[in-house]
Amino acid sequence: MHLQTTNWGLVLDLKGGKIHSLHHKEEKVLGTYNRIDGKGGNTHLCLPNFGNEGSELGLPFHGPARNVLWSVKQKRRYSIVISCDISQTPAYPADLHVEQSFTLQDAFVHEVKVINTGKKAVPLNIGCHYYWNTPQGWNKIKINGEDVSEKIGVNGSQTLLKENTFQFPHTSYRITQTGFSDVVLWTGFIVKENKKKFDEGYCCIEPVRGGESFFGSPESLLSPGEEVSTSFQIDQIV
C-alpha cells in the first residue's frame, strides 16, 4: 500500500501491518533493513506484549500483531486506516480489535487504537518498533539533549515526554506523542570474538506504553469494552 503527498511518502505491508518505508522529501526516515544477524527488519507494532513478558500467556515475542494479515478499513487521499483482530489464547482470554491509522499532512502521524471485545480484563502493552534510518551511524544520537548512543548498544531505555526532540547526526525530528511512557533503544548485532559488532545504518527507537514491569500490572489491564489509544507524530525535520 502506498500513500503520497508533496512532502511525505509511505509504503505499508499489510502482512503484519508494517511500515516498509517512510520518506520526507528525499530523506528516508524509516526503512527496511537486512540485519547483521541475518534477519530482516522494518517498523511494526508490538501488541499486546512488547517482549517476552507474554510467553506465559501463550503470546509470541513482540506479540502476534506483526504476524497477522491486516485489512484496509478506510483510505483517503492523505490517510489510511488498517485493522486486524487478535484472537484469545487459552491463557490470554480476550479478543482484541486493533486499528492503525497513518496520516500524511505537514507531519506524519501514526495512531494505534485497541478495543477489548472479549468478556475478561487482560494486560495490554503497546509498542511501536520503529526502524530509524541512520546513514551516518547512530553514534551521538540525542533525545531531548541527552546522548543515548550508549543505550542503543545495550538495549537501554529513555523516558519519553509529550514533546521531544530526536537529534541524529544527519538531521533532527520533533516528536509529539500520547500514550507512551518510554522508548526502548536498540540495533542489530552479532558477537564475534567476544565482541559485539553492530549494524550502523539504522537504529530502533521504540516507544512503549509501559516498561518491563508494566505488563500484568493493574495499570496495564484493559477491561471488556474498554479502548486504549496512542499517537506518535514526526515533524519539523531540520
C-alpha positions in Angstrom: 0.0 0.0 0.0 1.3 3.4 -1.0 0.4 6.9 0.3 2.0 10.0 -1.1 1.8 13.8 -0.5 4.1 16.6 -1.7 6.5 16.1 1.2 5.8 12.6 2.5 5.8 9.1 1.1 4.6 6.0 3.0 4.8 2.3 1.9 2.8 -0.2 4.1 2.9 -4.0 4.1 -0.5 -5.4 5.1 1.2 -8.7 6.2 2.0 -7.7 9.7 0.7 -4.1 9.3 4.2 -2.9 8.9 5.8 0.3 7.6 8.1 -0.8 4.8 9.4 2.8 4.3 8.7 6.4 5.2 10.3 9.3 3.4 10.2 13.1 3.9 11.0 14.7 0.6 14.3 13.0 -0.4 15.1 11.9 3.1 14.4 8.3 4.3 13.0 8.5 7.9 12.1 4.8 8.5 13.2 1.9 6.3 13.6 -1.9 5.8 17.0 -3.4 6.5 18.9 -6.7 6.2 20.2 -7.1 9.7 23.7 -8.3 10.6 22.1 -11.2 12.5 20.6 -12.5 9.3 17.0 -11.3 10.0 15.1 -8.6 8.1 13.8 -5.6 10.0 11.2 -2.9 9.5 8.7 -0.9 11.6 6.0 -3.0 13.2 3.5 -2.9 16.1 4.3 -4.9 19.3 1.0 -5.8 20.9 -0.4 -6.9 23.4 3.0 -7.6 24.8 6.3 -5.9 24.0 8.9 -8.6 24.6 9.0 -12.0 26.3 6.6 -11.0 29.1 3.7 -12.5 27.3 5.2 -16.0 26.9 3.4 -17.5 29.9 0.1 -16.4 28.3 0.9 -18.1 25.0 1.9 -14.9 23.3 4.9 -14.7 20.9 7.8 -12.3 21.4 6.6 -8.8 20.4 3.0 -10.2 20.3 1.1 -11.6 17.3 0.1 -8.2 15.7 3.2 -8.1 13.5 2.4 -11.6 12.0 -1.3 -11.4 11.1 -2.8 -10.1 7.9 -4.3 -6.6 8.2 -7.2 -5.2 6.1 -7.8 -1.7 4.8 -10.7 -0.1 6.7 -10.5 3.3 5.2 -8.3 5.0 2.6 -8.4 8.7 1.8 -6.1 10.9 -0.2 -3.7 11.6 2.7 -4.6 8.9 5.2 -5.2 5.2 5.6 -6.7 3.1 8.4 -5.9 -0.6 8.7 -7.3 -3.1 11.2 -6.9 -6.7 12.5 -8.4 -8.9 15.2 -6.2 -10.8 17.6 -7.9 -13.9 18.9 -7.6 -15.0 22.5 -5.5 -17.9 23.7 -6.3 -20.3 26.5 -4.2 -18.2 28.8 -5.0 -14.8 27.3 -8.8 -14.8 27.5 -9.8 -11.8 25.4 -10.2 -10.9 21.8 -8.7 -7.5 20.7 -9.7 -5.3 17.8 -6.7 -3.2 16.6 -6.6 -0.3 14.3 -3.6 1.6 12.9 -4.1 5.0 11.2 -1.4 6.8 9.2 -1.8 10.4 8.2 0.5 12.5 5.9 0.0 16.2 6.2 2.5 18.8 7.5 3.6 15.9 9.8 3.5 12.1 9.8 1.1 10.8 12.4 0.8 7.1 13.4 -2.1 6.3 15.7 -3.0 3.0 17.3 -6.3 2.0 18.9 -7.1 -1.2 20.7 -10.5 -2.4 21.9 -11.1 -5.3 24.2 -14.0 -7.1 22.5 -13.9 -10.0 24.9 -15.5 -10.6 28.3 -12.5 -10.6 30.6 -9.9 -7.9 31.5 -6.4 -8.6 30.1 -3.0 -6.9 30.3 -2.1 -4.7 27.3 1.1 -3.1 26.3 1.6 -1.2 23.1 5.0 -0.7 21.5 6.0 0.7 18.1 9.2 -0.8 16.8 10.4 2.0 14.6 13.5 1.4 12.4 15.1 4.8 12.0 17.4 5.5 9.1 20.9 6.4 10.3 23.1 6.9 7.1 25.8 8.5 9.2 25.5 5.9 12.0 23.8 6.2 15.4 26.7 7.5 17.4 25.9 10.7 19.3 22.1 10.4 18.8 20.4 12.7 21.3 16.9 12.6 22.8 15.9 15.9 24.4 19.6 16.9 24.5 20.9 13.7 26.1 23.2 11.4 24.2 21.6 7.9 24.1 24.1 6.1 21.8 25.5 4.0 24.6 21.9 2.9 25.5 21.4 1.8 21.8 24.3 -0.6 22.2 22.9 -2.3 25.4 19.1 -2.3 24.7 18.5 0.5 27.1 15.6 2.8 27.6 14.8 6.5 27.9 11.9 8.5 29.3 9.7 10.0 26.7 8.0 13.3 27.1 4.8 14.6 25.4 7.0 16.8 23.2 10.5 15.6 22.3 13.5 16.3 20.0 15.4 13.5 18.4 18.8 14.7 17.1 20.5 12.4 14.6 24.0 13.2 13.0 22.3 14.0 9.7 19.0 15.6 10.8 16.6 16.3 13.7 12.9 15.5 14.3 10.3 17.0 16.5 8.3 14.2 18.1 4.9 14.7 19.8 3.2 11.7 21.4 0.4 10.5 23.6 0.0 7.2 25.5 3.7 6.3 25.7 6.0 6.5 28.8 9.4 5.4 27.4 11.4 4.5 24.4 13.5 1.3 24.1 16.8 1.8 22.2 18.5 -1.0 20.2 20.2 -2.0 17.0 21.1 -5.4 15.5 24.4 -7.1 16.3 26.4 -10.3 16.3 29.0 -11.4 18.8 32.4 -12.2 17.2 35.5 -13.0 19.2 33.6 -12.0 22.4 32.8 -8.5 21.0 29.6 -7.1 19.6 29.6 -6.0 16.0 26.7 -3.6 15.4 24.5 -2.6 12.5 25.2 1.1 11.8 22.7 2.0 9.0 19.7 2.1 11.3 18.7 2.1 15.0 15.5 1.2 16.7 13.8 3.9 18.9 10.7 2.1 20.1 8.0 4.0 22.1 6.2 1.8 24.6 3.1 2.3 26.8 5.0 0.9 29.8 8.3 -0.5 30.8 9.4 -4.0 31.8 7.2 -4.3 34.9 4.1 -2.7 33.2 2.6 -5.8 31.6 0.4 -7.6 34.1 0.2 -4.6 36.5 -3.2 -3.1 37.4 -2.4 -0.1 35.2 -2.0 -2.4 32.2 -5.4 -4.1 32.4 -7.9 -3.5 29.6 -11.5 -4.2 30.7 -14.2 -5.6 28.4 -15.3 -2.9 26.0 -12.5 -0.6 27.0 -10.4 1.3 24.4 -6.8 2.4 24.6 -5.1 4.6 22.1 -1.6 6.0 21.4 -0.3 8.5 18.9 3.2 9.4 17.5 3.9 12.4 15.4 7.1 13.1 13.4 7.5 16.6 12.0 9.8 19.6 11.5 12.7 17.8 10.0 15.6 20.3 10.2 
